[in-house]
């Protein structure tokens, strides 16, 4: 029973630590706090067996370098 409780406590601590580490404050050029810009994700591009790239819709797209 104590092993279960200790593992739950460790998991909770690690989850809380990860959430705090992910919250990075953003500063402008003068050092003031500003809202952080949202991260833009690259479009999903997959290569097939022949080396050709496909976009999210399955159509051929230009492969990134």
Helices and strands as residue ranges (DSSP letters): H 2-22, E 26-27, E 33-34, E 46-47, E 53-54
